[in-house]
């Protein structure tokens, strides 16, 4: 089964193409609640107290070659299926 993005979630992966210190350590994609898919970047940083954290930035919208599934688009738009007690299964 192929990975299917869901509204409100995304993934970050190690950036193997990092060539300067300003480039992000992590890159990936995120689907916003409205169904739009954007690039996301992450930088590993450290506080003055020595605690590590990841700073993130959402970038430009991804031009999708494959449309978002109808299920995910409907869910992103707030669709809630109605329960029908007359159905015998």
Backbone as CSV, one residue per row, in Angstrom:
resi,resn,N_x,N_y,N_z,CA_x,CA_y,CA_z,C_x,C_y,C_z
1,UNK,0.850,-1.174,0.000,0.000,0.000,0.000,0.892,1.233,0.000
2,UNK,0.600,2.151,-0.894,1.387,3.368,-1.020,1.019,4.364,0.077
3,UNK,1.972,5.207,0.409,1.738,6.247,1.414,0.727,7.245,0.871
4,UNK,-0.263,7.574,1.664,-1.270,8.555,1.274,-1.282,9.671,2.306
5,UNK,-1.061,10.897,1.839,-1.057,12.040,2.752,-2.457,12.257,3.295
6,UNK,-2.533,12.744,4.527,-3.804,13.060,5.167,-3.790,14.510,5.610
7,UNK,-4.957,15.116,5.591,-5.083,16.521,5.981,-4.555,16.735,7.400
8,UNK,-3.726,17.750,7.556,-3.189,18.088,8.866,-1.939,17.325,9.259
9,UNK,-1.315,16.612,8.314,-0.102,15.862,8.662,0.901,15.923,7.515
10,UNK,2.121,15.509,7.823,3.179,15.497,6.825,4.371,14.718,7.331
11,UNK,5.448,14.751,6.569,6.653,14.007,6.925,7.892,14.839,6.622
12,UNK,8.908,14.674,7.465,10.219,15.291,7.259,11.258,14.193,7.116
13,UNK,12.209,14.393,6.201,13.273,13.437,5.963,14.613,14.158,5.984
14,UNK,15.677,13.431,6.255,17.021,14.012,6.259,17.314,14.607,4.888
15,UNK,17.852,15.827,4.867,18.205,16.514,3.629,19.595,16.060,3.193
16,UNK,19.651,15.160,2.223,20.929,14.652,1.723,21.598,15.615,0.750
17,UNK,20.906,16.693,0.361,21.445,17.668,-0.590,21.931,18.943,0.089
18,UNK,22.111,18.921,1.406,22.546,20.106,2.145,23.990,20.440,1.771
19,UNK,24.188,21.671,1.264,25.538,22.073,0.856,26.070,23.256,1.661
20,UNK,25.174,24.013,2.321,25.621,25.124,3.160,24.956,25.016,4.519
21,UNK,25.456,25.764,5.472,24.904,25.734,6.833,23.480,26.292,6.886
22,UNK,23.123,27.145,5.907,21.786,27.738,5.875,20.716,26.785,5.344
23,UNK,21.111,25.758,4.622,20.133,24.799,4.100,19.533,23.992,5.250
24,UNK,18.264,23.595,5.131,17.620,22.841,6.217,18.221,21.453,6.402
25,UNK,18.182,20.958,7.649,18.625,19.599,7.943,17.585,18.580,7.490
26,UNK,16.307,19.008,7.484,15.191,18.131,7.159,14.300,18.799,6.116
27,UNK,13.752,18.016,5.191,12.813,18.541,4.206,11.683,17.534,4.011
28,UNK,10.559,18.017,3.530,9.435,17.131,3.273,8.224,17.900,2.794
29,UNK,7.053,17.287,2.975,5.793,17.898,2.552,4.773,17.756,3.673
30,UNK,3.823,18.700,3.700,2.744,18.677,4.676,1.446,19.038,3.972
31,UNK,0.350,18.352,4.352,-0.965,18.687,3.815,-1.711,19.497,4.867
32,UNK,-2.086,20.706,4.511,-2.827,21.574,5.413,-4.269,21.070,5.540
33,UNK,-5.009,21.521,6.552,-6.387,21.072,6.727,-7.285,21.333,5.515
34,UNK,-6.946,22.340,4.684,-7.766,22.620,3.502,-7.413,21.730,2.314
35,UNK,-6.430,20.827,2.484,-6.042,19.895,1.428,-4.869,20.355,0.587
36,UNK,-4.411,21.591,0.759,-3.268,22.098,0.001,-1.981,21.466,0.543
37,UNK,-1.102,21.036,-0.360,0.162,20.421,0.027,1.284,21.441,-0.155
38,UNK,2.078,21.628,0.898,3.184,22.586,0.884,4.485,21.884,1.247
39,UNK,5.606,22.486,0.803,6.914,22.014,1.238,7.121,22.442,2.681
40,UNK,7.881,21.652,3.453,8.205,21.990,4.832,9.698,21.727,5.035
41,UNK,10.345,22.604,5.782,11.780,22.476,6.056,12.007,22.553,7.555
42,UNK,13.063,21.878,8.034,13.382,21.890,9.448,14.870,22.053,9.687
43,UNK,15.208,22.825,10.709,16.593,23.059,11.097,16.780,22.605,12.531
44,UNK,17.810,21.823,12.807,18.134,21.410,14.168,18.889,22.559,14.819
45,UNK,18.361,23.044,15.952,18.972,24.178,16.658,19.130,23.845,18.131
46,UNK,19.780,24.743,18.850,20.032,24.531,20.277,19.757,25.825,21.031
47,UNK,19.052,25.703,22.169,18.777,26.867,23.009,20.042,27.272,23.760
48,UNK,20.002,28.443,24.383,21.137,28.902,25.190,21.396,27.945,26.349
49,UNK,20.349,27.253,26.812,20.486,26.288,27.908,20.977,24.926,27.453
50,UNK,21.165,24.742,26.135,21.692,23.483,25.628,20.644,22.482,25.159
51,UNK,19.360,22.836,25.253,18.306,21.930,24.787,18.180,22.010,23.265
52,UNK,18.073,20.851,22.609,17.917,20.806,21.163,16.445,20.905,20.794
53,UNK,16.183,21.544,19.640,14.829,21.637,19.111,14.902,21.733,17.598
54,UNK,13.751,21.607,16.945,13.687,21.728,15.488,12.831,22.937,15.151
55,UNK,13.408,23.866,14.402,12.710,25.033,13.903,12.167,24.665,12.518
56,UNK,10.895,24.966,12.238,10.298,24.582,10.957,9.781,25.787,10.197
57,UNK,9.668,25.611,8.884,9.147,26.636,7.998,8.325,25.953,6.915
58,UNK,7.129,26.502,6.638,6.301,25.989,5.556,6.550,26.860,4.342
59,UNK,6.816,26.220,3.208,7.153,26.946,1.994,6.035,26.973,0.977
60,UNK,6.428,27.098,-0.275,5.490,27.217,-1.388,4.616,25.977,-1.535
61,UNK,3.456,26.189,-2.157,2.549,25.083,-2.423,3.145,24.179,-3.490
62,UNK,2.980,22.876,-3.297,3.488,21.877,-4.224,2.532,21.775,-5.403
63,UNK,3.059,21.769,-6.620,2.240,21.492,-7.795,2.048,19.993,-7.857
64,UNK,0.845,19.547,-7.572,0.590,18.110,-7.501,0.269,17.565,-8.882
65,UNK,0.978,16.500,-9.280,0.671,15.846,-10.540,-0.514,14.911,-10.377
66,UNK,-0.674,14.357,-9.173,-1.812,13.490,-8.881,-2.759,14.248,-7.953
67,UNK,-4.054,14.225,-8.252,-4.986,14.950,-7.395,-5.098,14.329,-6.013
68,UNK,-5.471,15.150,-5.044,-5.715,14.673,-3.681,-6.936,13.769,-3.740
69,UNK,-6.912,12.662,-3.015,-8.039,11.731,-3.057,-9.324,12.439,-2.642
70,UNK,-10.427,12.017,-3.215,-11.719,12.618,-2.904,-12.034,12.487,-1.418
71,UNK,-11.643,11.362,-0.833,-11.886,11.138,0.592,-11.162,12.187,1.435
72,UNK,-9.863,12.389,1.162,-9.090,13.360,1.942,-9.569,14.789,1.690
73,UNK,-9.961,15.111,0.454,-10.441,16.452,0.162,-11.753,16.712,0.891
74,UNK,-12.660,15.741,0.880,-13.932,15.896,1.581,-13.706,16.032,3.085
75,UNK,-12.791,15.227,3.620,-12.481,15.277,5.047,-11.881,16.639,5.411
76,UNK,-11.010,17.161,4.538,-10.386,18.458,4.779,-11.422,19.577,4.754
77,UNK,-12.478,19.393,3.972,-13.529,20.408,3.871,-14.586,20.264,4.956
78,UNK,-14.377,19.352,5.909,-15.281,19.216,7.039,-16.399,18.214,6.857
79,UNK,-16.346,17.389,5.810,-17.398,16.401,5.571,-17.412,15.354,6.677
80,UNK,-18.572,15.080,7.213,-18.757,14.033,8.217,-19.841,13.080,7.711
81,UNK,-19.517,11.812,7.475,-20.541,10.892,6.997,-21.642,10.724,8.039
82,UNK,-22.878,10.603,7.566,-23.996,10.416,8.475,-24.209,8.933,8.722
83,UNK,-24.580,8.597,9.943,-24.839,7.223,10.299,-26.318,6.937,10.053
84,UNK,-26.589,5.847,9.359,-27.960,5.480,9.018,-28.272,4.140,9.678
85,UNK,-29.166,4.158,10.655,-29.475,2.932,11.398,-30.392,1.998,10.619
86,UNK,-30.926,2.428,9.455,-31.792,1.569,8.658,-31.017,0.579,7.807
87,UNK,-29.740,0.776,7.665,-28.927,-0.139,6.865,-28.621,-1.375,7.694
88,UNK,-28.903,-2.585,7.166,-28.778,-3.820,7.970,-27.351,-4.305,8.201
89,UNK,-26.345,-3.616,7.734,-24.966,-4.078,7.952,-24.102,-2.980,8.490
